[in-house]
Structure formats: structure tokens, C-alpha cells
Amino acid sequence: MVRARGLRNSAVVLFVAALAVGMLAGAIFFLVPAMWKLAAILFALIPIAITVCGIMSLLMAQKSANITLLWIIIMILAPFFGPLLWFAWGRRNT
């Protein structure tokens, strides 16, 4: 008698686990496209924001005109690495 009751509980646990996995898979199926769109927007906005901050920092540094123009060109051609290079090296050494 105890053994039959244990099997019934195992079947219920297995059913609930399968239902939970199915619901999780369904939620992931509907949420992933929304997350991809959000990730694409963030990956587009982050380099733009870093570039704008880098150009503003460059203009406030009041370097000579040719140095400023060179750094602006670098920042526009390499929107992520140009400003990072400016912040890491350019502010002190140019």
C-alpha cells in the first residue's frame, strides 16, 4: 500500500516538473525576441554615448586645433575604441 502511494506521488511530481519546464520554455520563447531588440538598442546607444562624452571631454580639454581634429576623426571612425583611447591615453599625453 505504501509503495503504490509513493508511485502516485512520483507521478504527480514528474507531471508538475514537466509542466514547469514547459511553461519556462514557453516564457523564454516569447521573451527572447524582446530581449534581442533591447540588446540591439543598447549595443547601438552605448558607443554613441561614449563617443559624445569623449568629444565633449576633448573640447573641454582645449588642446590645439590639429590635435583636436585628429582625435575627433579617431573617435568618429572608431566609435567605441576611439573615446576609450582618448580617456586612457590622450588626455594626459597629447
C-alpha positions in Angstrom: 0.0 0.0 0.0 2.8 2.4 0.9 4.6 1.6 -2.3 1.6 2.4 -4.5 1.1 5.7 -2.8 4.8 6.6 -3.4 4.5 5.9 -7.1 1.4 8.1 -7.3 3.3 11.0 -5.7 6.3 10.4 -8.0 4.0 10.7 -11.0 2.5 13.9 -9.6 6.0 15.4 -9.0 7.1 14.3 -12.5 3.9 15.9 -14.1 4.5 19.2 -12.1 8.1 19.3 -13.1 7.3 18.7 -16.8 4.6 21.4 -16.6 7.1 23.8 -15.1 9.7 23.1 -17.7 7.1 23.6 -20.5 6.0 26.9 -19.0 9.6 28.1 -18.7 10.3 27.1 -22.3 7.2 29.0 -23.4 8.2 32.1 -21.4 11.7 32.0 -22.9 10.2 31.6 -26.4 8.2 34.8 -26.0 10.8 36.8 -24.1 13.9 36.2 -26.2 12.9 38.3 -29.2 12.1 41.2 -26.9 15.5 40.8 -25.2 17.3 40.7 -28.5 15.7 44.0 -29.5 16.7 45.6 -26.2 20.2 44.3 -26.5 20.4 45.7 -30.1 19.3 49.1 -28.9 21.8 49.1 -26.0 24.7 48.0 -28.2 23.8 50.8 -30.6 23.4 53.5 -27.9 26.5 52.7 -25.8 29.1 53.6 -28.4 27.2 56.7 -29.4 27.1 57.8 -25.7 30.8 57.1 -25.2 31.7 59.0 -28.4 29.6 62.0 -27.4 31.3 62.0 -23.9 34.7 61.7 -25.4 34.2 64.6 -27.9 32.8 66.8 -25.1 35.9 65.9 -22.9 38.2 66.6 -25.8 36.6 70.0 -26.5 36.8 71.0 -22.8 40.5 70.0 -22.7 41.3 72.9 -25.0 44.0 71.1 -27.0 45.5 72.6 -30.2 43.2 72.6 -33.3 45.1 69.9 -35.2 45.2 67.6 -32.2 41.5 68.2 -31.6 40.6 67.5 -35.2 42.8 64.3 -35.2 41.1 63.0 -32.1 37.6 63.8 -33.4 38.4 61.8 -36.6 39.6 58.9 -34.5 36.5 59.0 -32.3 34.2 59.1 -35.3 36.0 56.3 -37.2 36.2 54.1 -34.1 33.2 54.9 -32.0 33.9 52.6 -29.2 37.7 52.4 -29.0 38.5 56.0 -30.1 36.9 57.6 -27.0 38.3 54.8 -24.7 41.8 55.5 -26.1 41.2 59.3 -25.5 40.2 58.7 -21.9 43.0 56.2 -21.3 45.9 57.9 -23.1 45.0 61.0 -25.0 44.1 63.4 -22.2 47.4 63.1 -20.5 49.8 62.6 -23.4 48.6 65.0 -26.1 
